[in-house]
Amino acid sequence: MERSTLVARGIKKSFGTQADAPVLKEITVSFTQGMSYAIMGVSGTGKSTLMHLLAGLDTPSAGTVFFNEQNVHKMSVQEQASFLRSSVGLLFQLPYLIKELSVCENVMLPALIAGGSQANSLKKAQHLLECVGLTQKADARPGSLSGGQQQRVALARALINEPAFLLADEPTGNLDERTGAEMVDLLLRLQREWQMGLIISTHDVHVAERMEHRYRLHDGMLFDEVMVREKEASEVVLTR
């Protein structure tokens, strides 16, 4: 299977009149389908901004994001809609479920918007609810679910159009430690089974350490965590 790629080249992002103090500075990074990645950083470092740029939800002040060498920010309206529907799945810190719809209807919605039939969308939603362990909650309303269960529904919804990449922005940030660990277990299991790329932003080092590749966002710059640790280790040796 040919693997899709999501690449940021020379990305900068400033807001308002802060062009001289950008949130993101010259970020270049490449992601490959089938691999898992963590973007670490404390609150306010620009993790969500970077995730939104990768998903095409925001436009960089400079630089480009490419999906399979196609400029995400120069796509037509139709191409960008297709990209958001089918190429990337989005999971946020809050589940953003529609309270008037059942759990199953929430999961089905992106497939229906993408033009799927009612029968096929229902079948896919039921399968995904089984994958996330919520078959018995299919007819329930979101308000009757725990926070962890709601986040699993949001995960199923993000996967229904079988995206090449799942972008998860602090998906455990609103969960307790045990429920958060269970969510990471589920994310990694589905990532391997579906061979999608998983890009997760987090301030939790325990979550980050479970990913295959780790980056640290600091002062607007993105650093490879392995290279950072190797540099720190060599500096310790030199000072002895």
C-alpha positions in Angstrom: 0.0 0.0 0.0 1.3 3.4 -0.9 1.4 5.5 2.2 0.1 9.1 2.2 2.2 11.9 3.6 1.4 15.2 5.4 4.2 17.7 5.3 4.7 21.2 6.7 7.4 23.2 5.0 8.7 26.5 6.5 5.4 27.1 8.4 5.1 30.4 10.3 2.0 31.7 12.0 1.3 35.1 13.5 -1.9 36.6 14.9 -3.2 40.2 14.5 -0.4 42.7 14.7 2.1 40.2 16.2 4.0 39.6 12.9 7.3 40.3 14.7 6.5 37.7 17.4 5.0 34.7 15.6 3.5 31.8 17.5 5.1 29.4 15.1 8.5 30.0 13.4 9.8 28.2 10.3 8.5 24.7 11.2 9.3 21.9 8.8 8.2 18.4 9.6 7.0 15.3 7.7 4.4 12.7 8.8 3.8 9.3 7.1 0.7 7.2 7.2 1.0 4.2 9.4 3.2 5.9 12.0 2.4 7.6 15.3 3.7 11.0 16.3 3.5 13.2 19.4 3.8 17.0 19.5 4.7 17.9 23.1 4.6 21.3 24.7 3.1 23.2 27.6 -0.2 25.1 27.2 0.2 28.2 25.0 3.1 27.0 22.9 1.0 26.7 19.7 0.2 23.0 19.6 -3.4 23.6 18.6 -2.4 26.2 16.1 0.0 23.7 14.4 -2.7 21.0 14.4 -5.2 23.4 12.8 -2.7 24.3 10.1 -2.0 20.6 9.4 -5.7 20.0 9.0 -6.2 22.9 6.7 -8.5 24.6 9.3 -6.3 27.7 9.3 -3.9 29.4 6.9 -0.2 29.9 7.7 1.3 33.4 7.6 4.2 31.8 5.6 5.1 28.3 4.4 3.0 25.5 3.1 1.2 22.3 4.2 1.2 19.5 1.6 -0.9 16.4 1.6 0.6 13.9 -0.9 2.5 16.9 -2.5 -0.8 18.9 -3.0 -0.8 22.3 -1.3 -3.6 22.1 1.2 -4.1 25.8 1.3 -4.5 26.2 -2.5 -7.1 23.5 -2.8 -10.5 24.5 -4.3 -13.4 24.6 -1.9 -14.5 21.2 -3.1 -11.0 19.7 -2.8 -10.6 21.1 0.7 -14.0 19.8 1.8 -13.0 16.3 0.5 -9.7 16.6 2.3 -11.4 17.3 5.6 -14.0 14.6 5.0 -11.8 11.8 3.9 -8.1 12.4 4.3 -7.9 13.7 7.9 -10.0 12.8 11.0 -10.1 15.3 13.8 -10.3 14.6 17.5 -10.3 17.4 20.0 -10.0 17.8 23.8 -13.8 18.2 24.0 -16.0 15.7 22.0 -18.4 18.3 20.5 -21.2 15.8 20.1 -24.7 16.9 19.0 -26.9 16.4 22.1 -30.1 16.1 20.1 -28.7 13.1 18.1 -28.2 9.6 19.4 -24.6 8.2 19.7 -25.0 6.2 16.5 -26.4 9.2 14.6 -23.4 11.4 15.8 -21.0 8.8 14.4 -22.9 8.4 11.1 -23.1 12.1 10.4 -19.7 12.6 8.6 -20.4 9.6 6.4 -23.8 11.0 5.4 -22.3 14.4 4.7 -19.8 12.7 2.5 -22.6 11.2 0.4 -22.8 7.8 1.9 -26.1 6.0 2.0 -28.1 5.7 5.2 -27.7 1.9 5.2 -23.9 1.9 4.6 -23.3 4.8 7.0 -25.3 2.9 9.7 -23.3 -0.3 9.1 -20.0 1.5 9.4 -21.1 3.4 12.5 -22.2 0.2 14.2 -18.9 -1.4 13.4 -17.0 1.6 14.8 -19.0 1.6 18.0 -18.1 -2.0 18.4 -14.5 -1.1 17.9 -14.6 1.5 20.7 -16.6 -0.7 23.0 -19.9 1.2 22.9 -22.3 -1.0 21.0 -24.7 -1.0 23.9 -24.8 2.8 23.9 -25.8 3.2 20.2 -29.3 4.6 20.9 -28.3 6.7 23.9 -28.0 10.5 23.9 -24.5 11.9 24.5 -25.6 13.6 27.8 -26.1 10.2 29.4 -22.4 9.1 28.7 -19.3 9.7 30.8 -16.6 12.0 29.6 -14.5 9.0 28.5 -17.4 7.4 26.6 -18.2 10.7 24.9 -14.5 10.9 23.7 -14.7 7.4 22.3 -17.9 8.4 20.4 -16.0 11.4 19.0 -13.1 9.0 18.0 -15.5 6.7 16.1 -17.0 9.7 14.4 -13.5 10.9 13.3 -12.7 7.5 11.8 -15.9 6.8 9.9 -14.6 8.1 6.6 -11.4 6.0 7.0 -8.9 8.9 7.0 -5.2 8.5 6.2 -4.4 10.6 9.3 -6.0 11.2 12.6 -5.1 14.5 14.2 -5.8 14.3 17.9 -5.5 17.7 19.8 -5.0 17.0 23.5 -7.6 14.1 23.4 -6.8 13.1 27.0 -6.7 16.6 28.4 -10.2 16.5 29.9 -9.9 12.9 31.2 -8.7 11.4 34.4 -5.4 9.5 34.4 -7.0 6.0 34.0 -9.5 7.0 31.4 -6.8 8.9 29.5 -4.6 5.9 29.5 -7.4 3.8 28.1 -8.0 6.3 25.4 -4.4 6.2 24.3 -4.6 2.4 24.3 -7.6 2.6 22.0 -6.0 5.2 19.7 -2.8 3.1 19.2 -4.7 -0.1 18.7 -6.9 1.5 16.0 -3.9 3.3 14.5 -2.2 -0.1 14.0 -5.3 -1.9 12.8 -6.3 0.7 10.3 -2.7 1.7 9.3 -3.4 5.4 9.6 -1.1 8.1 10.7 -1.7 9.3 14.2 -0.6 12.8 15.2 -1.3 13.7 18.8 -0.6 16.9 20.6 -0.2 16.6 24.4 1.4 18.2 27.4 1.6 14.7 29.1 5.0 13.1 28.7 3.5 9.6 29.5 1.2 9.9 26.5 4.0 11.2 24.2 6.4 8.4 25.2 4.0 5.9 23.7 4.3 7.3 20.2 6.9 6.2 17.7 8.1 9.7 17.0 8.2 12.6 19.4 8.6 16.3 18.8 8.8 19.2 21.3 7.3 22.6 20.5 9.1 25.4 22.3 9.4 29.1 21.6 7.7 28.6 18.2 10.1 26.0 17.1 9.7 22.2 16.7 12.5 20.0 17.9 13.0 16.2 17.4 12.8 14.9 21.0 15.4 12.1 20.2 17.9 14.7 18.9 17.2 17.0 21.9 17.9 14.2 24.4 21.1 13.1 22.5 22.3 16.7 22.6 21.5 17.1 26.3 23.3 13.8 27.0 26.4 14.8 25.1 26.5 18.2 26.9 26.4 16.3 30.3 29.3 14.2 29.2 31.3 17.2 28.0 30.8 19.0 31.4 32.1 16.1 33.4 
